[in-house]
Amino acid sequence: MTHARTSLFQRLPEIYHIKDAEQSPPDQLRAYMDIMDEINARMADNIEALYHDFFIETCDDWVIPYIADLLGVSHLSGDAHDLRADIARTTRHRRRKGTLGAIESLTFSLTGWAAHAVEMRERISWNQHL
């Protein structure tokens, strides 16, 4: 996704536009700045593509195994949509690690059965030692 970019030459003060037009041959600075604009546009597009590859939802298909390797996910098979969902689910479980919601979600992901986890310390009564 490219955005409309302002030319580097357009950003220069007007005096440089006038002096560039007066030179022989004219518009040398404009030609140089156009080359710089092209390089700048390619770099910006590359940076934007790299940014999209940071996230499993927006990355290219060739990046999926590398993200999976970083997370330690194995047994990758299936189409790209299933792999993305599996890695996103793994990321969600790892972020919630140690919580009751994570236990419930992980149980449902592995078995397909609904589960409800309860902390037993809230349900246990205890008496002071006499």
N, C-alpha and C positions, 0 to 999 in steps of 0.2 A: 504494500500500500504506500504509494508515494504521495507526498503533499506538495502543493504549489510552493516553490521556493523562489525567493527574490534573488535576482542575479547579483553577483558581487559587484559588477560594474554599476548597477543601479544604486548600490549602497554608497558609492563614492560621492564626495562633494561635487557640485556642478562644475567647479573650476577644472577638475580633472577631465570631465566630459568635453569641455571647451578646448582645453589644451590638446587632448587626444585627437580631436577633429582637425586641429590646425597643423598637426605634424604631417610630414611627408614620408612614407605613405600614411594616410589617415587611418584611424581606428586600430592602431597596434595594441594599445592597452585593452581595448574591448576584445580583440581576438585572444589575447593572453588570458583575460578574465573569463572568457567563454570556455577555454580549456580547463581552467581551475574549477569552474562551475560543474563541468562534466565529471571531473575527478571527485569533487565534493558530493555530487549526486550519487555516484557509485558507492562511495564510502558510507553515506547516510543509508542507502538501501541495504548494504551489507550489515550495518549495525542494527537496523530494524529487523532484518531476518534473524540475526543472532539473538536479539531480544525475544522474538517469538519462539525460538528454539529452547528457551529457558523453561518453558511451561509445557506440561504434557498435553494440555488442551489445544495448544496452538502450534506445536512443533511439527516439523516435517516428519514423514514416515521413517526416514533413515535414522532419525535421532532417538526413536523410541527404545531400541535395544541399549543405547548408551545411558539413557536415564534409568532404565531398568537395572543396569549393572551398578550404577551409583547407589541405588536403593537396595541392592542385593536380592532382587526379584529373579526367580528362576522359573523354569518350565514355561517359557514363552512360546505360545503357538496360537494360531488363529489369525484373523484379519486385524488390520490396524485399529479399527474401532474397539474390538474386544481387548486388545493389548492396552490401549489408552485407558479404558475403563478399569482394567485390572491394576494398572500402575497408579491411577488416581485413587482407587479404593485402598491400595496399600499405603499410599501417602496419608490418606485420611486416618487410617487405623494407627499409623505411627505417630501422628500428631496428637491423637487422643489416648495414647498409651497410658495405661494405669488408671483409667477412669471407668466407671460403671457403664457409661454409654459405649465405650470402646469394646467392652466385653460383650454387650448385647449385640452390637453391630457386627463384630467378628463372628459371633455364634451364628447369626443369620446369614452372613456371607459364606461360611463354611458348610453349614448344614441345610440352610433354607428354612429352618424352624425359627419361629419367634421365641425370644427369650427375654426374661426380666431378671436383672441382677439386683441383689439387695445386700447392703452392708450389714453383716450380722451383728456388729457391735451396737447397732441401733435397736436390735430386736432382743438382745440378751439382757437379762436382769442379773444383777450381782449384789451381794450383801457384803457389808463391811465385816472384816474378820474380828471376832470378839475375843 
